[in-house]
Amino acid sequence: MSILTAEQADELLEDTKGFRFMGQRFIPDSYIFSRLTGPYTKEYTGNQEQLPFTYIDSEFGNNRGFPRGLDAMALLGSERAVYWLDELNDSSYKNYSIQYNKLDSEFSNFSVADWNRNLYWSWLYSLQPLLNDYGSGYPTFMQTDAWQDKELSTSLSSWTELRHDTILYAKQSYAIEEELPFFRREMLEANPPERPEWISTYRA
C-alpha cells in the first residue's frame, strides 16, 4: 500500500493543467482547503477518543479528509478561529502547522490591490475587520470571547453566502485520494417510452 505524498500530489496537479474555455475560476479559499487536506497535512496525531470533524479513516490511513470554514477565517486573521481549530482537534495533523504557516506567509504578503483584484477577493477582504481582536479602548463587551465568536459566526455566514452565489463557476476544492476505488459501471437508457397519460396531464 503506497501513500501519496504532497510532492506527488503537486505533480498530479501539474499534469492535469490545460486550457479551459470559460473554465472555473480560481478562488483563494478553495486553494486554502486543498492545501490543508489529504497528503499535505498527513495523518492525525490528536486525541483518538475525540476525533474531529475533519478526520477520515480509510484503508490508506487516517488523514484530514475535510476542510473547515474555520481554516479560511484563520488565514484571514481570526485568532478565535485558530483557537477553535485547536480546541476541536482539527489542527492535530502531522503537517498541518507546516502547511498553515506556508499559507499564512503567502497571504500576509498580499497587497490591498491583490485583495481587490475582483469582487470575490474583495468580499473576503471586507470580512477581515470583523475578525480582528478588540483591545483596550473598545467597549468591554467587545473584548469578550462571546463577542469574538459572534463576529466569527457573522463572517462565516457571509462567506457561506459568497460560496453559494459562486458555486457554479468557482473552482471547488478536492481532497486527493491516494488510490481510486472501484466503481460499478451501469447505464440508464435515455429513451423512456411515451406515456400519453403523462402528456395529457402535463398539457392540462
ZIFENCOR-V273026 format. One record per residue. N is the residue number from 1. RES is the residue in one small letter. OMEGA is omega in radians with two decimals (999 if undefined). Layout:
n=[N & N]
res=[RES & RES]
omega=[OMEGA & OMEGA]
//
This chain:
n=[1 & 2 & 3 & 4 & 5 & 6 & 7 & 8 & 9 & 10 & 11 & 12 & 13 & 14 & 15 & 16 & 17 & 18 & 19 & 20 & 21 & 22 & 23 & 24 & 25 & 26 & 27 & 28 & 29 & 30 & 31 & 32 & 33 & 34 & 35 & 36 & 37 & 38 & 39 & 40 & 41 & 42 & 43 & 44 & 45 & 46 & 47 & 48 & 49 & 50 & 51 & 52 & 53 & 54 & 55 & 56 & 57 & 58 & 59 & 60 & 61 & 62 & 63 & 64 & 65 & 66 & 67 & 68 & 69 & 70 & 71 & 72 & 73 & 74 & 75 & 76 & 77 & 78 & 79 & 80 & 81 & 82 & 83 & 84 & 85 & 86 & 87 & 88 & 89 & 90 & 91 & 92 & 93 & 94 & 95 & 96 & 97 & 98 & 99 & 100 & 101 & 102 & 103 & 104 & 105 & 106 & 107 & 108 & 109 & 110 & 111 & 112 & 113 & 114 & 115 & 116 & 117 & 118 & 119 & 120 & 121 & 122 & 123 & 124 & 125 & 126 & 127 & 128 & 129 & 130 & 131 & 132 & 133 & 134 & 135 & 136 & 137 & 138 & 139 & 140 & 141 & 142 & 143 & 144 & 145 & 146 & 147 & 148 & 149 & 150 & 151 & 152 & 153 & 154 & 155 & 156 & 157 & 158 & 159 & 160 & 161 & 162 & 163 & 164 & 165 & 166 & 167 & 168 & 169 & 170 & 171 & 172 & 173 & 174 & 175 & 176 & 177 & 178 & 179 & 180 & 181 & 182 & 183 & 184 & 185 & 186 & 187 & 188 & 189 & 190 & 191 & 192 & 193 & 194 & 195 & 196 & 197 & 198 & 199 & 200 & 201 & 202 & 203 & 204]
res=[m & s & i & l & t & a & e & q & a & d & e & l & l & e & d & t & k & g & f & r & f & m & g & q & r & f & i & p & d & s & y & i & f & s & r & l & t & g & p & y & t & k & e & y & t & g & n & q & e & q & l & p & f & t & y & i & d & s & e & f & g & n & n & r & g & f & p & r & g & l & d & a & m & a & l & l & g & s & e & r & a & v & y & w & l & d & e & l & n & d & s & s & y & k & n & y & s & i & q & y & n & k & l & d & s & e & f & s & n & f & s & v & a & d & w & n & r & n & l & y & w & s & w & l & y & s & l & q & p & l & l & n & d & y & g & s & g & y & p & t & f & m & q & t & d & a & w & q & d & k & e & l & s & t & s & l & s & s & w & t & e & l & r & h & d & t & i & l & y & a & k & q & s & y & a & i & e & e & e & l & p & f & f & r & r & e & m & l & e & a & n & p & p & e & r & p & e & w & i & s & t & y & r & a]
omega=[-3.14 & 3.13 & 3.14 & 3.11 & 3.11 & 3.13 & 3.11 & 3.09 & 3.10 & 3.12 & 3.11 & 3.11 & 3.12 & -3.11 & -3.10 & 3.09 & 3.12 & 3.12 & 3.10 & 3.07 & -3.07 & -3.13 & 3.12 & -3.08 & 3.06 & 3.04 & -2.99 & -3.11 & 3.05 & 3.07 & 3.10 & -3.08 & 3.14 & -3.10 & -3.11 & 3.08 & 2.99 & -3.03 & -3.14 & -3.11 & 3.08 & -2.90 & 3.14 & -3.11 & -3.05 & -3.10 & -3.12 & 3.14 & 3.13 & -3.08 & -3.08 & 3.09 & -3.04 & -3.02 & 2.93 & 3.13 & -3.13 & 3.13 & 3.13 & 3.13 & 3.11 & 3.13 & -3.13 & -3.03 & -3.10 & 3.02 & 3.06 & 3.03 & 3.10 & 3.10 & -3.14 & -3.13 & 3.12 & -3.12 & 3.00 & 3.02 & -3.08 & 3.05 & 3.11 & 3.08 & 3.08 & 3.12 & -3.09 & 3.06 & 3.10 & -3.09 & -3.10 & 3.13 & 3.14 & 3.06 & -3.07 & 3.09 & -2.96 & -3.06 & -3.11 & -3.10 & 3.13 & -3.13 & 3.12 & -3.13 & 3.08 & 3.13 & 3.14 & 3.10 & -3.14 & -3.08 & -3.14 & 3.14 & 3.11 & 3.10 & 3.08 & 3.11 & 3.10 & -3.10 & -3.13 & -3.13 & 3.04 & -3.05 & -3.12 & 3.12 & -3.14 & 3.11 & 3.11 & 3.14 & -3.12 & 3.12 & -3.02 & 3.10 & 3.12 & -3.02 & 3.13 & 2.99 & -3.14 & -3.10 & -3.12 & -3.09 & 3.07 & 3.06 & -3.06 & -3.09 & 3.13 & 3.13 & -3.09 & 3.07 & -3.13 & 3.12 & 3.12 & 3.09 & 3.11 & 3.12 & 3.10 & 3.10 & 3.09 & 3.14 & 3.12 & 3.13 & 3.12 & 3.12 & 3.09 & 3.10 & 3.10 & 3.12 & 3.14 & -3.08 & -3.04 & -3.00 & -3.04 & -3.07 & 3.11 & 3.13 & -3.12 & 3.12 & 3.13 & 3.00 & -3.03 & 3.05 & 3.11 & -3.13 & -3.09 & 3.11 & 3.11 & 3.08 & 3.07 & -3.10 & 3.10 & -3.11 & 3.05 & -3.09 & -3.09 & -3.11 & -3.08 & 3.12 & 3.13 & -3.14 & -3.11 & -3.11 & 3.08 & -3.11 & -3.13 & 3.12 & -3.12 & -3.11 & 3.14 & 999]
//
